[in-house]
Amino acid sequence: MSIQVKRAYNFNAGPSALPLEVLEKAQQEFIDFRGTGMSVMELSHRSKDYDEVHNQAKASLKELLSIPDDYEILFLQGGASLQFSMIPMNFLTPDQKASYAITGSWSEKAFKEAKLFGNPYEAASTKDSNFSRIPQLSELKYNADDAYLHVTSNNTIFGTEWKDYPAIDIPLIADMSSDILSRPVDVSKFALIYAGAQKNLGPSGVTVVIVRKDLLEKANTNIPTMLKYSTHAEKNSLYNTPPTFGIYMLGEVLNWVKGIGGMNEIVKRNEEKAKLLYDAIDESNGFYVGHAAKDSRSLMNVTFRVKDEELEKKFLAEAKQEGFVGVNGHRSVGGCRASLYNAVPFEAAKAFSDFMKQFQKVNG
């Protein structure tokens, strides 16, 4: 018997929406994965059946992001937050400096962790504007002998996103947790990219690391085995038991992206969704106030306030009643936020845009 399920308008910032087609396929294969008589969660990570899942996910990611051959693709655990420590642990020494662009809460946390291992400093900061913008490339200050420059590509809390990246001679490292796979990116500009999967790639529990091989060769060695990138590169991310179900789901999400037309189609869809909400803000004559400067606006996280506090409370309460999930701003800043990750359908963004316009019409 087929059971009809009403899907929520899911604007959660993470874990976030997954493509319905992927969830349905996972449901079909949940108990008997491709004739094995077992769930993918029950397969040995050393088995041929799982090996195919693992390597196909890597191949799909390489294809979609056009990752050059001189990069390793790793599937790790611990989230992006562990990467805040692993990066300086592997690539920074106590007498070295590293530069960090401070554009929000997550870059601040990465910067804090780096202080435990070396001498990081601010390459630029937009804290004085309450992180409402991304610094111009000309504002970035770094030294030729820095271990690396670290940036956070998209800021979920404040709704800002880098539109371009510096071409530099020192290693460029990026936390792309909240906008990886949302638009084409030139991977060759980066020495290392890392991203938690739970926004655009799959469920929580998997962290993708894309790292250039020559950087691995320069890494520190006197650190715990599990915290060395080389450990996982040498063992194809199978040194210990990986999050097998998460990697399976990641692979299916990548297949979905390929099936709808790849990166060109994804960025087109994301631009269309974001335009609906930004137009509702810009055309509201101050009823809605966007947080991010227009040239720094994120395609993934639309952040805004309603013109007064009481109306904002009413807006959020009515949005919840209408089935819009996850539109409260981050607990640290308040306000409103709609996260438009790849799997959020156009229809959901259109419905929320219509709700915003109707709420203003009634309460403006």
Contacts in CASP RR format, 6 or more apart in sequence:
PFRMAT RR
TARGET T0000
AUTHOR 0000-0000-0000
METHOD contacts of the structure
MODEL  1
MSIQVKRAYNFNAGPSALPLEVLEKAQQEFIDFRGTGMSVMELSHRSKDY
DEVHNQAKASLKELLSIPDDYEILFLQGGASLQFSMIPMNFLTPDQKASY
AITGSWSEKAFKEAKLFGNPYEAASTKDSNFSRIPQLSELKYNADDAYLH
VTSNNTIFGTEWKDYPAIDIPLIADMSSDILSRPVDVSKFALIYAGAQKN
LGPSGVTVVIVRKDLLEKANTNIPTMLKYSTHAEKNSLYNTPPTFGIYML
GEVLNWVKGIGGMNEIVKRNEEKAKLLYDAIDESNGFYVGHAAKDSRSLM
NVTFRVKDEELEKKFLAEAKQEGFVGVNGHRSVGGCRASLYNAVPFEAAK
AFSDFMKQFQKVNG
7 20 0 8 1.000
8 323 0 8 1.000
8 325 0 8 1.000
9 322 0 8 1.000
9 323 0 8 1.000
9 324 0 8 1.000
9 325 0 8 1.000
9 348 0 8 1.000
9 351 0 8 1.000
9 352 0 8 1.000
10 16 0 8 1.000
10 17 0 8 1.000
10 325 0 8 1.000
10 326 0 8 1.000
10 344 0 8 1.000
10 348 0 8 1.000
11 324 0 8 1.000
11 325 0 8 1.000
11 326 0 8 1.000
11 327 0 8 1.000
11 337 0 8 1.000
11 338 0 8 1.000
11 339 0 8 1.000
11 340 0 8 1.000
11 344 0 8 1.000
11 348 0 8 1.000
11 352 0 8 1.000
12 325 0 8 1.000
12 326 0 8 1.000
12 339 0 8 1.000
13 156 0 8 1.000
13 178 0 8 1.000
13 199 0 8 1.000
13 301 0 8 1.000
13 326 0 8 1.000
13 330 0 8 1.000
13 337 0 8 1.000
13 339 0 8 1.000
14 198 0 8 1.000
14 199 0 8 1.000
14 204 0 8 1.000
14 339 0 8 1.000
14 341 0 8 1.000
15 198 0 8 1.000
15 199 0 8 1.000
15 203 0 8 1.000
15 204 0 8 1.000
16 198 0 8 1.000
16 199 0 8 1.000
16 200 0 8 1.000
16 339 0 8 1.000
16 341 0 8 1.000
16 343 0 8 1.000
16 344 0 8 1.000
17 341 0 8 1.000
17 343 0 8 1.000
17 344 0 8 1.000
18 202 0 8 1.000
18 203 0 8 1.000
18 249 0 8 1.000
18 253 0 8 1.000
18 343 0 8 1.000
19 253 0 8 1.000
19 256 0 8 1.000
19 342 0 8 1.000
19 343 0 8 1.000
21 256 0 8 1.000
22 249 0 8 1.000
22 252 0 8 1.000
22 253 0 8 1.000
22 255 0 8 1.000
22 256 0 8 1.000
22 343 0 8 1.000
25 252 0 8 1.000
26 248 0 8 1.000
26 249 0 8 1.000
26 252 0 8 1.000
29 39 0 8 1.000
29 40 0 8 1.000
30 39 0 8 1.000
31 37 0 8 1.000
31 39 0 8 1.000
32 38 0 8 1.000
32 39 0 8 1.000
33 39 0 8 1.000
33 40 0 8 1.000
33 43 0 8 1.000
33 49 0 8 1.000
34 49 0 8 1.000
36 43 0 8 1.000
36 49 0 8 1.000
39 245 0 8 1.000
40 50 0 8 1.000
40 53 0 8 1.000
40 244 0 8 1.000
40 245 0 8 1.000
40 248 0 8 1.000
41 244 0 8 1.000
41 245 0 8 1.000
43 49 0 8 1.000
43 50 0 8 1.000
43 244 0 8 1.000
44 50 0 8 1.000
45 54 0 8 1.000
45 238 0 8 1.000
45 241 0 8 1.000
45 242 0 8 1.000
45 244 0 8 1.000
46 238 0 8 1.000
50 244 0 8 1.000
53 244 0 8 1.000
53 247 0 8 1.000
53 248 0 8 1.000
53 251 0 8 1.000
54 75 0 8 1.000
54 236 0 8 1.000
54 237 0 8 1.000
54 238 0 8 1.000
54 242 0 8 1.000
54 244 0 8 1.000
54 247 0 8 1.000
55 236 0 8 1.000
56 251 0 8 1.000
57 75 0 8 1.000
57 247 0 8 1.000
57 248 0 8 1.000
57 250 0 8 1.000
57 251 0 8 1.000
57 254 0 8 1.000
58 73 0 8 1.000
58 75 0 8 1.000
60 251 0 8 1.000
60 254 0 8 1.000
60 255 0 8 1.000
60 258 0 8 1.000
61 67 0 8 1.000
61 73 0 8 1.000
61 208 0 8 1.000
61 210 0 8 1.000
61 254 0 8 1.000
62 73 0 8 1.000
63 258 0 8 1.000
64 181 0 8 1.000
64 254 0 8 1.000
64 257 0 8 1.000
64 258 0 8 1.000
64 262 0 8 1.000
64 263 0 8 1.000
65 181 0 8 1.000
65 185 0 8 1.000
65 187 0 8 1.000
65 210 0 8 1.000
65 263 0 8 1.000
66 184 0 8 1.000
66 187 0 8 1.000
67 73 0 8 1.000
67 187 0 8 1.000
67 210 0 8 1.000
68 187 0 8 1.000
68 188 0 8 1.000
70 212 0 8 1.000
70 213 0 8 1.000
70 214 0 8 1.000
71 187 0 8 1.000
71 210 0 8 1.000
71 211 0 8 1.000
71 212 0 8 1.000
71 213 0 8 1.000
72 209 0 8 1.000
72 210 0 8 1.000
72 211 0 8 1.000
72 212 0 8 1.000
72 213 0 8 1.000
72 216 0 8 1.000
72 229 0 8 1.000
72 233 0 8 1.000
73 208 0 8 1.000
73 209 0 8 1.000
73 210 0 8 1.000
74 208 0 8 1.000
74 209 0 8 1.000
74 210 0 8 1.000
74 211 0 8 1.000
74 229 0 8 1.000
74 232 0 8 1.000
74 233 0 8 1.000
74 237 0 8 1.000
75 206 0 8 1.000
75 207 0 8 1.000
75 208 0 8 1.000
75 237 0 8 1.000
75 242 0 8 1.000
75 243 0 8 1.000
75 247 0 8 1.000
75 250 0 8 1.000
76 82 0 8 1.000
76 83 0 8 1.000
76 206 0 8 1.000
76 207 0 8 1.000
76 208 0 8 1.000
76 209 0 8 1.000
76 232 0 8 1.000
76 237 0 8 1.000
77 205 0 8 1.000
77 206 0 8 1.000
77 207 0 8 1.000
77 242 0 8 1.000
77 243 0 8 1.000
78 205 0 8 1.000
78 207 0 8 1.000
79 196 0 8 1.000
79 205 0 8 1.000
79 207 0 8 1.000
80 106 0 8 1.000
80 175 0 8 1.000
80 177 0 8 1.000
80 194 0 8 1.000
80 195 0 8 1.000
80 196 0 8 1.000
80 207 0 8 1.000
81 109 0 8 1.000
82 207 0 8 1.000
83 110 0 8 1.000
83 175 0 8 1.000
83 194 0 8 1.000
83 207 0 8 1.000
83 209 0 8 1.000
84 109 0 8 1.000
84 110 0 8 1.000
84 112 0 8 1.000
84 113 0 8 1.000
84 114 0 8 1.000
85 113 0 8 1.000
85 116 0 8 1.000
85 117 0 8 1.000
85 227 0 8 1.000
86 227 0 8 1.000
86 229 0 8 1.000
87 110 0 8 1.000
87 114 0 8 1.000
87 148 0 8 1.000
87 150 0 8 1.000
87 173 0 8 1.000
87 192 0 8 1.000
87 194 0 8 1.000
88 98 0 8 1.000
88 113 0 8 1.000
88 114 0 8 1.000
88 116 0 8 1.000
88 117 0 8 1.000
88 118 0 8 1.000
88 120 0 8 1.000
88 147 0 8 1.000
89 117 0 8 1.000
89 220 0 8 1.000
89 223 0 8 1.000
89 227 0 8 1.000
90 219 0 8 1.000
90 220 0 8 1.000
90 223 0 8 1.000
90 227 0 8 1.000
90 228 0 8 1.000
90 229 0 8 1.000
91 98 0 8 1.000
91 147 0 8 1.000
91 148 0 8 1.000
91 171 0 8 1.000
91 173 0 8 1.000
91 215 0 8 1.000
91 218 0 8 1.000
91 219 0 8 1.000
91 220 0 8 1.000
92 98 0 8 1.000
92 114 0 8 1.000
92 117 0 8 1.000
92 118 0 8 1.000
92 120 0 8 1.000
92 147 0 8 1.000
92 148 0 8 1.000
92 220 0 8 1.000
93 117 0 8 1.000
93 118 0 8 1.000
93 147 0 8 1.000
93 220 0 8 1.000
94 117 0 8 1.000
94 118 0 8 1.000
94 119 0 8 1.000
95 118 0 8 1.000
95 119 0 8 1.000
96 118 0 8 1.000
96 119 0 8 1.000
96 146 0 8 1.000
96 147 0 8 1.000
97 118 0 8 1.000
97 119 0 8 1.000
97 120 0 8 1.000
97 121 0 8 1.000
97 143 0 8 1.000
97 145 0 8 1.000
97 146 0 8 1.000
97 147 0 8 1.000
98 114 0 8 1.000
98 118 0 8 1.000
98 119 0 8 1.000
98 120 0 8 1.000
98 121 0 8 1.000
98 146 0 8 1.000
98 147 0 8 1.000
98 148 0 8 1.000
98 149 0 8 1.000
98 150 0 8 1.000
99 120 0 8 1.000
99 121 0 8 1.000
99 122 0 8 1.000
99 123 0 8 1.000
99 140 0 8 1.000
99 141 0 8 1.000
99 142 0 8 1.000
99 143 0 8 1.000
99 146 0 8 1.000
99 148 0 8 1.000
99 149 0 8 1.000
99 150 0 8 1.000
100 107 0 8 1.000
100 110 0 8 1.000
100 111 0 8 1.000
100 114 0 8 1.000
100 120 0 8 1.000
100 121 0 8 1.000
100 122 0 8 1.000
100 123 0 8 1.000
100 149 0 8 1.000
100 150 0 8 1.000
101 107 0 8 1.000
101 122 0 8 1.000
101 123 0 8 1.000
101 124 0 8 1.000
101 125 0 8 1.000
101 135 0 8 1.000
101 140 0 8 1.000
101 149 0 8 1.000
101 150 0 8 1.000
101 151 0 8 1.000
101 152 0 8 1.000
102 108 0 8 1.000
102 111 0 8 1.000
102 122 0 8 1.000
102 124 0 8 1.000
102 125 0 8 1.000
102 126 0 8 1.000
102 127 0 8 1.000
103 125 0 8 1.000
103 126 0 8 1.000
103 131 0 8 1.000
103 134 0 8 1.000
103 135 0 8 1.000
103 151 0 8 1.000
103 152 0 8 1.000
103 155 0 8 1.000
103 158 0 8 1.000
103 160 0 8 1.000
104 126 0 8 1.000
104 127 0 8 1.000
104 131 0 8 1.000
104 152 0 8 1.000
104 155 0 8 1.000
104 157 0 8 1.000
104 158 0 8 1.000
105 155 0 8 1.000
105 157 0 8 1.000
105 158 0 8 1.000
105 330 0 8 1.000
105 332 0 8 1.000
106 152 0 8 1.000
106 155 0 8 1.000
106 156 0 8 1.000
106 157 0 8 1.000
106 175 0 8 1.000
106 177 0 8 1.000
107 150 0 8 1.000
107 151 0 8 1.000
107 152 0 8 1.000
107 155 0 8 1.000
107 175 0 8 1.000
110 150 0 8 1.000
110 152 0 8 1.000
110 175 0 8 1.000
111 120 0 8 1.000
111 122 0 8 1.000
111 150 0 8 1.000
114 120 0 8 1.000
114 150 0 8 1.000
120 150 0 8 1.000
122 141 0 8 1.000
123 140 0 8 1.000
123 141 0 8 1.000
123 142 0 8 1.000
123 149 0 8 1.000
124 135 0 8 1.000
124 139 0 8 1.000
124 140 0 8 1.000
124 141 0 8 1.000
125 135 0 8 1.000
126 132 0 8 1.000
126 133 0 8 1.000
126 134 0 8 1.000
126 135 0 8 1.000
126 160 0 8 1.000
129 293 0 8 1.000
130 158 0 8 1.000
130 291 0 8 1.000
131 155 0 8 1.000
131 157 0 8 1.000
131 158 0 8 1.000
131 160 0 8 1.000
132 158 0 8 1.000
132 160 0 8 1.000
132 291 0 8 1.000
132 292 0 8 1.000
132 293 0 8 1.000
132 296 0 8 1.000
133 160 0 8 1.000
133 292 0 8 1.000
133 293 0 8 1.000
133 295 0 8 1.000
133 296 0 8 1.000
134 160 0 8 1.000
134 161 0 8 1.000
134 162 0 8 1.000
134 163 0 8 1.000
134 295 0 8 1.000
134 296 0 8 1.000
137 164 0 8 1.000
137 166 0 8 1.000
140 149 0 8 1.000
140 166 0 8 1.000
142 149 0 8 1.000
142 168 0 8 1.000
142 170 0 8 1.000
143 170 0 8 1.000
144 169 0 8 1.000
144 170 0 8 1.000
145 170 0 8 1.000
146 170 0 8 1.000
147 170 0 8 1.000
147 171 0 8 1.000
148 170 0 8 1.000
148 171 0 8 1.000
148 172 0 8 1.000
148 173 0 8 1.000
148 191 0 8 1.000
148 192 0 8 1.000
149 166 0 8 1.000
149 168 0 8 1.000
149 170 0 8 1.000
149 171 0 8 1.000
149 172 0 8 1.000
149 173 0 8 1.000
150 173 0 8 1.000
150 174 0 8 1.000
150 175 0 8 1.000
151 162 0 8 1.000
151 165 0 8 1.000
151 172 0 8 1.000
151 173 0 8 1.000
151 174 0 8 1.000
151 175 0 8 1.000
152 174 0 8 1.000
152 175 0 8 1.000
153 161 0 8 1.000
153 162 0 8 1.000
153 174 0 8 1.000
153 175 0 8 1.000
153 176 0 8 1.000
153 178 0 8 1.000
153 179 0 8 1.000
153 180 0 8 1.000
154 160 0 8 1.000
154 161 0 8 1.000
154 162 0 8 1.000
154 176 0 8 1.000
154 177 0 8 1.000
154 178 0 8 1.000
154 179 0 8 1.000
154 298 0 8 1.000
154 300 0 8 1.000
154 301 0 8 1.000
155 161 0 8 1.000
155 178 0 8 1.000
155 298 0 8 1.000
155 301 0 8 1.000
156 178 0 8 1.000
156 199 0 8 1.000
156 300 0 8 1.000
156 301 0 8 1.000
156 330 0 8 1.000
156 337 0 8 1.000
156 339 0 8 1.000
157 301 0 8 1.000
157 303 0 8 1.000
157 329 0 8 1.000
157 330 0 8 1.000
157 332 0 8 1.000
157 333 0 8 1.000
157 337 0 8 1.000
158 291 0 8 1.000
158 292 0 8 1.000
158 303 0 8 1.000
158 333 0 8 1.000
159 291 0 8 1.000
159 292 0 8 1.000
159 297 0 8 1.000
159 298 0 8 1.000
159 300 0 8 1.000
159 301 0 8 1.000
159 302 0 8 1.000
159 303 0 8 1.000
159 337 0 8 1.000
160 292 0 8 1.000
160 293 0 8 1.000
160 296 0 8 1.000
160 297 0 8 1.000
160 298 0 8 1.000
161 179 0 8 1.000
161 296 0 8 1.000
161 297 0 8 1.000
161 298 0 8 1.000
161 299 0 8 1.000
161 300 0 8 1.000
163 295 0 8 1.000
163 296 0 8 1.000
165 172 0 8 1.000
165 174 0 8 1.000
165 186 0 8 1.000
165 189 0 8 1.000
165 190 0 8 1.000
166 172 0 8 1.000
167 189 0 8 1.000
171 191 0 8 1.000
171 192 0 8 1.000
171 212 0 8 1.000
171 215 0 8 1.000
172 189 0 8 1.000
172 190 0 8 1.000
172 191 0 8 1.000
173 190 0 8 1.000
173 191 0 8 1.000
173 192 0 8 1.000
173 193 0 8 1.000
173 194 0 8 1.000
174 190 0 8 1.000
174 192 0 8 1.000
174 193 0 8 1.000
174 194 0 8 1.000
175 194 0 8 1.000
175 195 0 8 1.000
176 185 0 8 1.000
176 193 0 8 1.000
176 194 0 8 1.000
176 195 0 8 1.000
177 194 0 8 1.000
177 195 0 8 1.000
177 196 0 8 1.000
177 199 0 8 1.000
178 195 0 8 1.000
178 199 0 8 1.000
178 200 0 8 1.000
178 300 0 8 1.000
178 301 0 8 1.000
178 341 0 8 1.000
179 199 0 8 1.000
179 200 0 8 1.000
179 298 0 8 1.000
179 299 0 8 1.000
179 300 0 8 1.000
180 193 0 8 1.000
180 195 0 8 1.000
180 199 0 8 1.000
180 200 0 8 1.000
180 201 0 8 1.000
180 208 0 8 1.000
181 200 0 8 1.000
181 201 0 8 1.000
181 254 0 8 1.000
181 257 0 8 1.000
181 263 0 8 1.000
181 266 0 8 1.000
181 342 0 8 1.000
182 200 0 8 1.000
182 266 0 8 1.000
182 267 0 8 1.000
182 270 0 8 1.000
182 299 0 8 1.000
182 300 0 8 1.000
182 341 0 8 1.000
182 342 0 8 1.000
183 263 0 8 1.000
183 266 0 8 1.000
183 267 0 8 1.000
183 270 0 8 1.000
183 299 0 8 1.000
184 263 0 8 1.000
184 264 0 8 1.000
184 267 0 8 1.000
187 193 0 8 1.000
187 210 0 8 1.000
190 210 0 8 1.000
190 212 0 8 1.000
191 211 0 8 1.000
191 212 0 8 1.000
191 215 0 8 1.000
192 209 0 8 1.000
192 210 0 8 1.000
192 211 0 8 1.000
192 212 0 8 1.000
192 215 0 8 1.000
193 208 0 8 1.000
193 209 0 8 1.000
193 210 0 8 1.000
193 211 0 8 1.000
194 207 0 8 1.000
194 208 0 8 1.000
194 209 0 8 1.000
194 210 0 8 1.000
195 201 0 8 1.000
195 207 0 8 1.000
195 208 0 8 1.000
196 204 0 8 1.000
196 205 0 8 1.000
196 206 0 8 1.000
196 207 0 8 1.000
196 208 0 8 1.000
197 203 0 8 1.000
197 204 0 8 1.000
197 205 0 8 1.000
197 206 0 8 1.000
197 207 0 8 1.000
197 208 0 8 1.000
197 246 0 8 1.000
197 250 0 8 1.000
198 204 0 8 1.000
198 205 0 8 1.000
199 300 0 8 1.000
199 339 0 8 1.000
199 341 0 8 1.000
200 253 0 8 1.000
200 300 0 8 1.000
200 341 0 8 1.000
200 342 0 8 1.000
200 343 0 8 1.000
201 208 0 8 1.000
201 250 0 8 1.000
201 253 0 8 1.000
201 254 0 8 1.000
202 246 0 8 1.000
202 249 0 8 1.000
202 250 0 8 1.000
202 253 0 8 1.000
203 245 0 8 1.000
203 246 0 8 1.000
203 249 0 8 1.000
203 250 0 8 1.000
205 243 0 8 1.000
205 246 0 8 1.000
206 243 0 8 1.000
206 246 0 8 1.000
206 247 0 8 1.000
206 250 0 8 1.000
208 250 0 8 1.000
209 229 0 8 1.000
209 232 0 8 1.000
211 229 0 8 1.000
211 233 0 8 1.000
213 233 0 8 1.000
216 229 0 8 1.000
216 230 0 8 1.000
216 233 0 8 1.000
219 228 0 8 1.000
219 229 0 8 1.000
219 230 0 8 1.000
221 228 0 8 1.000
225 231 0 8 1.000
225 239 0 8 1.000
226 239 0 8 1.000
226 240 0 8 1.000
231 239 0 8 1.000
232 239 0 8 1.000
253 343 0 8 1.000
257 263 0 8 1.000
257 266 0 8 1.000
257 342 0 8 1.000
260 266 0 8 1.000
266 342 0 8 1.000
267 299 0 8 1.000
269 342 0 8 1.000
269 346 0 8 1.000
270 299 0 8 1.000
270 300 0 8 1.000
270 340 0 8 1.000
270 342 0 8 1.000
271 299 0 8 1.000
272 346 0 8 1.000
272 349 0 8 1.000
273 299 0 8 1.000
273 340 0 8 1.000
273 344 0 8 1.000
273 346 0 8 1.000
273 349 0 8 1.000
274 297 0 8 1.000
274 298 0 8 1.000
274 299 0 8 1.000
274 302 0 8 1.000
274 340 0 8 1.000
274 349 0 8 1.000
276 349 0 8 1.000
276 350 0 8 1.000
276 352 0 8 1.000
276 353 0 8 1.000
277 302 0 8 1.000
277 338 0 8 1.000
277 340 0 8 1.000
277 349 0 8 1.000
277 352 0 8 1.000
277 353 0 8 1.000
277 356 0 8 1.000
278 297 0 8 1.000
278 302 0 8 1.000
279 353 0 8 1.000
280 288 0 8 1.000
280 353 0 8 1.000
280 356 0 8 1.000
280 357 0 8 1.000
281 288 0 8 1.000
281 289 0 8 1.000
281 290 0 8 1.000
281 302 0 8 1.000
281 304 0 8 1.000
281 356 0 8 1.000
284 356 0 8 1.000
284 360 0 8 1.000
286 307 0 8 1.000
287 306 0 8 1.000
287 307 0 8 1.000
287 360 0 8 1.000
287 364 0 8 1.000
288 304 0 8 1.000
288 305 0 8 1.000
288 306 0 8 1.000
288 307 0 8 1.000
288 356 0 8 1.000
288 360 0 8 1.000
289 304 0 8 1.000
289 305 0 8 1.000
289 306 0 8 1.000
289 307 0 8 1.000
290 303 0 8 1.000
290 304 0 8 1.000
290 305 0 8 1.000
291 303 0 8 1.000
291 304 0 8 1.000
291 305 0 8 1.000
292 298 0 8 1.000
292 303 0 8 1.000
299 340 0 8 1.000
300 339 0 8 1.000
300 340 0 8 1.000
300 341 0 8 1.000
301 337 0 8 1.000
301 338 0 8 1.000
301 339 0 8 1.000
301 340 0 8 1.000
302 337 0 8 1.000
302 338 0 8 1.000
302 339 0 8 1.000
302 340 0 8 1.000
303 329 0 8 1.000
303 335 0 8 1.000
303 336 0 8 1.000
303 337 0 8 1.000
304 335 0 8 1.000
304 336 0 8 1.000
304 337 0 8 1.000
305 312 0 8 1.000
305 335 0 8 1.000
305 336 0 8 1.000
306 312 0 8 1.000
306 315 0 8 1.000
306 335 0 8 1.000
306 336 0 8 1.000
311 363 0 8 1.000
312 335 0 8 1.000
312 336 0 8 1.000
314 363 0 8 1.000
315 336 0 8 1.000
315 359 0 8 1.000
315 363 0 8 1.000
316 327 0 8 1.000
316 328 0 8 1.000
316 335 0 8 1.000
316 336 0 8 1.000
318 355 0 8 1.000
318 359 0 8 1.000
319 327 0 8 1.000
319 352 0 8 1.000
319 355 0 8 1.000
320 327 0 8 1.000
322 355 0 8 1.000
324 338 0 8 1.000
324 351 0 8 1.000
324 352 0 8 1.000
324 355 0 8 1.000
326 337 0 8 1.000
326 338 0 8 1.000
326 339 0 8 1.000
327 336 0 8 1.000
327 337 0 8 1.000
327 338 0 8 1.000
327 352 0 8 1.000
328 334 0 8 1.000
328 335 0 8 1.000
328 336 0 8 1.000
328 337 0 8 1.000
329 335 0 8 1.000
329 336 0 8 1.000
329 337 0 8 1.000
330 337 0 8 1.000
338 349 0 8 1.000
338 352 0 8 1.000
340 349 0 8 1.000
END
